[in-house]
Amino acid sequence: MAKKCKECTHLEEKNELLQSKNTELAEDNADLNIQISRLTRENKRLKKIAMLDELTGLRNMNFIRAEVKRIAALKERGYVMKRDTEKLKPEYVSIVFIDVDQLKHINDTFGHTIGDMVLKHIADILRKNTRKGEVAVRFHGDEFAVLFLTNDRTEGKALYERIKKKVHAISCPIENKKIDVSTSTGYHCQVLTEKFNFDEIKEKADLKMYQNKRKKKPSD
């Protein structure tokens, strides 16, 4: 009888030890899940930051490259995008390229802080005047763009005319003064395929923008 009680006590001790280990493992597992959750949130935050322009909060080149590449690949598999109540298959990529005239002069005259405020003001104008399916972007420096996927070339041209009208001449209310700013714009529309080259459409829109900018300058 004493021997059986001794065995029971030994089993109880083992069971208690096992329960203690299970509790420790559960606590460690809970801590690990918390760390994984934190890392997941941090990765999402860093990924979002990598896709945004720090100064203006607009999307940046990284986002546009990734998004157009993703949609071009999906299109080959029959992707259909939703716009309002319609379902459309994206056939074209339209880009409106915008360059701020004489930003260097603004920086030299008023300082870079004021220059940054001008860029933020232009970003706000683009943000307020882009519709669903249109993406406003700041590339770098004084360069902005609006990108649009459509199944009709004429829609892209209408976007260009609308954006150009909004940013052609801007009066920026900054620190109790108004700074007049003009921009030069260019536009290009291209068929969206899986082999779509974003640099190519950007270069063509950029070229048209510089042609328009040169027209503003008095001849030598």
N, C-alpha and C positions, 0 to 999 in steps of 0.2 A: 504493500500500500504506500509506504514511504517512498519506494522507488518510483511508483507511478506519479505521485505528487511532485517528485523532483523533475520527472520528465515533463509534466504539465507546466511547471514553473519555467523550465528551459524553453518550451515552445512559446509560452507567453512572452518571454523576454525577446525571442526571435521575432515574434509577431509585432511587438512594440518597436523593435529596431527597424523592421521592414516598413511599418507605418511611418516612422520618423523619416526614413530615406525617401519614401513616396512623397511626404509633405515637402521635403527639401527640393525634390525634383520638380514638384508642381510649382513651388515658389520660383525656382530657377527658370522654369519654362515660362511663367508669367512675366518675369523680368526680361527674358529673351524676346517675347512677343511685343513688349513695350518698346524695346530697343529697335526691333524690326519696324514697328509702326512709325517710330520717330524718324528712322532712316528713310522710310518710304515717303513720308511727308517732306523731308528735307530734299530728297531727290526730285520730287515734283516741284518744289519751290525753286530749286536751282535750274531745273529744266525750263520753268516758266521765265525765270530771269534771263536765261540764255536766249530766249525768243523775243525779249522786249528791249527797246531802246531805253537806256537808263535815264536820259534827260527828259524825254517827252512822254514816255509811257506807251508810245506806239509800237507796233510790231517791228521787227528788224529783218535784215537780210536772211538770217538763219531760219526764221519762221517761214518766210516766203519760199525759200528754196525747198524746205522740207514739205511744205503744204502742197505746192504745185507738183512736186515729184510724186507725192502720195496720191493726189487726185488723178494725175496722168496715168498712173499704174492701175487705179481703180476703174478708170474710164474704159480701159481695154477689157475689163471684166463686166462691162455693162452698167457701170455706176450711174445713178441718176440723182441729181441734187434737187433739194426742195427750195423753192422761192415763193413765199406767200402760199397760195393755194395750188401753184403749178409744180409739176415735176419735169425737170429739164435735164437733158444729157449735155454736159459741157463740151462744146466743140472748139471754142476759141479762148485764148487768154488775151485780155486787153490790159495795157499798162499806160498810165498817165505819169509822165516823169516831170517833176517840179524842182526847179533850182532857184534858190533865193538870190536875187541880184544884189551885188555889192555887200555881202555880209561882212567881208573883211573891212570895208569902209565903216560899217556900223560898229564893229568891234573896236577899230582904231579910234573912232570919234567918241563913242559913249562907254566903251569898256566891254569886256567879254560877258559880264553879268547881264548887261542889257541885251547883248547879242543872244544870249541863251533865252532870255525872256521873249525875244522876238520869235525864236524857233519854237518855243512852247506855245506862243499865240497862234502861229501857223498850224501847229499840230492840232490845237483845239478846233480851228476852223475845219480842218480835214476830218477830224473825228465827228464833228456835228453835221457834216455834209456828206458823209458816206452812208449808204443804205445797206440793208441786209444783203450779204453776198459780196460786198465791196470791202477791201482791206486797205487801210491807210498805213503807210510804212515810212519810217525814216531810215535811209541807207546809212549815211554818215555825213558829218559836216553840214552843208547847206542843201543837201539833196533829200527830197521826199518823193513818194510815189503812191499811187492808188492802183490796186490790182483788182481785176474783175474777170470772173469766168462766166461765159455766156454761150448760147447756141445760135446767136445772131450777131453778125459784125456791126450792124447799125446801133445796137445797144451800147457797144463799147465806144463808138463815136459820140453818142449822146452823153455818155459819162464824161468823156474828155471835155466837151463843150461846157458841161455843167461845172466841173471842177475848175476849169480855166477861168470861168467867169467869177468864181468865188475867190480865187487867189491872185488874179491878175494885178490888182492894186489893193493894198491893205494898209489901213491906218491902225497902228498898234498903240493902244493906250497904256503907257508904261511910266510909272513914277511921275504922275502929274504932267506928263507931256505926251504928245502923239508923234510917233515915228512912222513916217511913210515908207512903205516897203513894196517893192514890185517883185514879181517872179517871172521866170521864163518856163514855158511848158513844152512838152513833146509827147507824142502819142504813137503807139504801135499796137497792132493786133495780129496775132499769129495762131495758126491751128495747133490745138493741143493734142500731142501724141505722146506715147511712152518714151520716145527719144527726145522729147522737148528739152531745149537748152535755154535755161533762164537767162544766162549771160548774153545770149544772142538777142533776145527780145529787149533786154535792158539796154544793150548797146545801140540798137536801132532807135529806141525811144529817146535815148540820151543824145544821139546824133541830131534828131529832129529838134530837140530842145535847144541845142547849141546853134543850130541854123536860125531858129527863131530869136535867140539871144543876140546873134550878130546883126539881125535886122534892126534891132533897137539902137545899136551903136552908130553914131555919125560916121560917115565914110572919111577915110584919111585924106 
